[in-house]
Amino acid sequence: MATTLINIALPVVNEIIDDVLDTGSSESYRATFTSSDARDRLATFVLSRLPARYMTVADSECSLEFPRNCYSAEQHRHIRQLVHQGIQKVMTRPVASTPETILPSTWFG
């Protein structure tokens, strides 16, 4: 029987980001994070500060319905705190990249 490796951190982080933005954030935060670039930067900020967590499941049962249950209440609080820190971090930096930062000739000075 073949198995599949699933990253369970990403769906949990996305769920907590949704919850934080829906319940406790101002309208300007919600408007900023409708951009997929800003939302990806927020998820990257949080995921880079968490240990990776994976699970293997059989291909025949490859649906992980409740990945949130794989984390303790303390871990949920920690992720929520990281989301709030990430929101502040992303809000202080411009979301859209400028053409100068895209050109490879500018990468090394």
C-alpha positions in Angstrom: 0.0 0.0 0.0 1.4 3.4 -1.0 1.5 6.3 1.3 1.5 10.1 0.9 3.4 12.6 2.9 1.2 15.6 3.9 2.4 18.9 5.4 -0.2 19.5 8.2 1.3 22.8 9.3 0.1 24.7 6.2 -3.6 24.1 6.5 -3.5 24.8 10.2 -1.7 28.1 9.7 -4.0 29.1 6.9 -7.0 28.3 9.1 -5.7 30.4 12.0 -4.8 33.3 9.6 -8.4 33.2 8.3 -9.7 33.2 11.9 -7.5 36.1 13.0 -8.3 38.2 10.0 -12.0 37.5 10.2 -12.5 38.1 13.9 -9.9 40.4 15.3 -8.4 42.5 12.6 -9.3 46.0 11.3 -10.7 46.5 7.8 -7.3 47.8 6.6 -5.7 44.5 7.6 -8.4 42.5 5.9 -8.1 44.6 2.7 -4.3 44.2 2.7 -4.4 40.5 3.1 -6.9 39.9 0.2 -3.8 40.2 -1.9 -2.4 36.7 -2.4 1.2 38.1 -2.2 0.6 39.6 1.2 -1.2 36.5 2.4 1.6 34.3 1.2 4.2 36.5 2.9 2.2 36.2 6.1 2.0 32.4 5.9 5.7 32.3 5.1 6.5 34.4 8.1 4.5 32.1 10.4 5.7 28.8 8.8 9.3 29.8 8.9 9.0 30.1 12.7 7.4 26.8 13.3 8.8 23.3 13.3 7.8 21.3 10.2 5.0 18.8 10.9 4.2 16.1 8.5 1.9 13.0 8.5 1.8 10.0 6.3 -1.5 8.5 5.2 -2.4 5.7 2.9 -3.3 6.8 -0.6 -6.7 5.1 -0.2 -7.5 7.4 2.7 -5.7 10.5 1.6 -7.9 13.0 3.3 -6.8 14.7 6.5 -10.0 16.2 7.8 -8.9 17.8 11.0 -5.2 18.7 10.9 -5.9 21.3 13.6 -6.3 18.5 16.1 -2.6 17.6 15.7 -1.6 20.7 17.6 -2.0 21.4 21.3 -3.8 24.5 22.7 -0.5 26.0 23.6 0.8 25.5 20.0 -2.4 27.1 18.7 -1.8 30.2 20.9 1.8 30.3 19.6 0.7 30.2 16.0 -1.9 32.9 16.6 0.8 35.0 18.2 3.0 34.5 15.2 0.1 35.5 12.9 -0.3 38.8 14.8 3.5 39.4 14.6 3.4 38.6 10.9 0.6 41.0 10.2 2.6 43.8 11.8 5.7 42.8 9.9 3.9 42.6 6.5 2.0 45.9 7.1 5.3 47.7 7.6 6.8 46.5 4.3 5.5 47.3 0.9 3.6 44.3 -0.6 4.2 44.9 -4.3 7.7 44.4 -5.6 9.2 47.1 -7.7 10.6 46.2 -11.1 14.2 46.9 -9.8 13.9 44.0 -7.3 12.9 41.6 -10.0 15.8 42.1 -12.3 18.6 39.5 -11.7 21.3 42.2 -12.4 20.3 43.9 -9.1 20.5 40.8 -6.9 24.2 41.0 -6.1 24.8 44.7 -6.0 
